[in-house]
Amino acid sequence: MFDTVVTSDNRCSLSMNISPSPSKRFALTLALVSSALSGIVFAAPAPLQLKDNDVWVMAGDSITAQRLHSNFIEAYYRTRFPHMRLHFRNSGIGGNRTSSILARFDYDVAAWKPTIVSIELGMNDVGGSEEDYIRGMKELITKIRAIPAQPVLISSSPVDDGSLMGDWRSPRCEKIHPFTEALQKLAEQENVLFVDQYHPLIDVWGNNRRKGAEAAAAKAASQPQPPVAAPVIPPAPPKAPPIPPGLVPLGGDPVHPGAVGQYMMAATILKSLHAPEAVSSAALSAEGKVASTKGCKITDAAVKDGKLTFTRLDETGPWPILPAARSMLELMPSALSLSEYELKITGLADGLHRVSINGQPAGEVSARDLAAGWNLSGVFDGALGERSAAVAGLISKLQSGLNNNWRAASKAKDAEKLEVAQREIAEAEEDLQKLVQPIALNIEIELAPLVR
């Protein structure tokens, strides 16, 4: 539905690719005529084009307020476009519905003077009617366009309770399904960018929970069972059994996943927005000859003391994935395709080869994998892992205390505190801007395979 467009200054944008059927063309024409008669005409949405000083406000409920997947999306864009000064503002509050964001829109969304506003709601709205949800979303679209800014509608994530499509474990998770379909229909009618988190994730999460339950049951059955004593007093009413953890725990709770689940949410959103996948690639021979490079420079390639050594300087950076969340790749290995950071070495002897980056171990990689192209984004330890943690730490500082100070001052209309908060945010963003700039990596590969 969306195509990636790279402008002459290497900025990435998204454009809609729509080829409606004749009946849809007629409906679209009728809608445009009707809109013209009402005095308001909206063309197809402008591409979501990232540019210097864009301000993206991420409005939502408690899932957004966790500052996990929103921070992970921010980390992706900041490292992928280090030459741009981008600004991200979290505007999530627990328990929010569309009516809640409408009530706080002026001081908690519009006050940021955004160019992009994403609305991620539904988990609480399913407690009401679908009509109220869509009516509220439509009003939010109108308000966002009036700022003016680019609206992006994001559906709720599923409830991680073992539900599958058509075999739901809770009414709440089941109800998100029609709400998501209605939201997509609204987005099509309004020519607004739409992201569906629910349908790509529900079966992945549901099967993971069910496999976890099976594993827990098998483990319990293998344990010796103690004799059951006769009850002395009447037993208490049985409680609902807790939901067993997934085979790969997502963290958090069924409504609010932890880092593992929220990296999967971030990946789903980024893929839906057709975020660029390529970071850079480099190919060398085991003799130190540079075969090709794209998006990076290789210098000082040499073979010495049984090692291939070289320096790599990239134009952009890989998506920082925290080491604690690496297990998300067991459920969604395709997430790594959002960060194609390739190193290819040909001519190595068969076996495993030790690789180090900036003097720290980066992995033991087979000659076959290196010849095919090794994705360095899968390195979670050492220098690359430390860099990911540093970026995540600064973003967390920015989006937690500093962001909340600004929001509180804006709500209170306290100009003095607002000025202080803005200055502190600007200082933190300057530190972050410096941190995401590409740095030279000194890479060493042992030519002799490991002997076990």
TANORKA-V700165 format. One line per field, one symbol per residue. ss: DSSP state (a for helix, b for strand, c for the rest). phi: phi as a letter, one per 20 degrees, with the letter a starting at -180 (. if undefined). burial: b if it has 16 or more other C-alpha atoms within 10 Angstrom, else e. A space follows every 10 residues. Layout:
ss = ???
phi = ???
burial = ???
This chain:
ss = cbbbbbcccc cbbbbbcccc caaaaaaaaa aaaaaaaccc cccccccccc ccccbbbbbb caaaacccaa aaaaaaaaaa ccccccbbbb bbcccccaaa aaaaaaaaca aacccbbbbb ccccaaacca aaaaaaaaaa aaaaaacccb bbbbcccccc cccbccbccc aaaaaaaaaa aaaaaaaaaa ccbbbccaaa aaaaaaaaaa aaaaaaaaaa aacccccccc cccccccccc cccccccccc cbccccbcaa aaaaaaaaaa aacccccbbb bbbbbccccb bbbbcbbbbb bbbbccbbbb bbbbcccccc ccaaaccaaa acaaaaaacb bbbbbbcccc cbbbbbbccb bbbbbbaaaa aacbbaaacc caaaaaaaaa aaaaaaaaaa aaaaaaaaaa aaccaaaaaa aaaaaaaaaa aaaaaccccc bbbbbbcccc cc
phi = .cdecdffem eecdceddcf fgffffffff fffffffenc cdfgffgfef bgmfcdedea dfffffldff fffgfgffff cfededccce cdbgnfcgff fffdgfedcf fflfdccddc bqfefffdef ffffffffff gffffffebe ececffffee cnfcgncfdb gfffffgfff fffffffffe ldfccdefff dfffffffff ffffffffff feefeffeff fecgffgfef ffffffgdge nmcgedfegf feffffffff ffelfgefda bbccefenee eabbmbcdcl fbdblmceca dcceecdfff dfgfdfffff ecffffffbe cecccdnffg pecfccclnd gdqdcfgfff ffoeeffeed dmffffffff ffffffffee gfffffffff feleffffff ffffffffff fffffefgcf dedccffeff de
burial = eeebbeeeee ebbbbbeeee eeeeeeeeee ebeeeeeeee eeeeeebbbb beebbbbbbb bbbbbbbbbb bbbbbbbbbb bbbbbbbbbb bbbeebbbbe bbeebbbbbb ebbbbbbbbb bbbbbbeeeb eebbebbbeb bebbbebebb bbbbbbbbbb bbbbeeebbe ebbbbbbebb ebbbebbeeb bbbbbbbbbe bbbbbbbbbb bbbebeeeee eeeeeeeeee eeeeeeeeee eeebbbbbbb beebbbbbbb bbbbbbbbbb bbbbbbbbbb bbbbbbbbeb eebeebbbee bebeeebbbb bbbbbbbbbb bbeebbbbbe bbeebbebbb bbbbbbebee ebbbbbbeee bbbbbbbbbb bebbbbbbbb bbbbbebbbb bbebbbebbb ebbbbbbbbb eeeeeebbee bbebbeebbe ebbebbbbee bbbbbbbebe ee
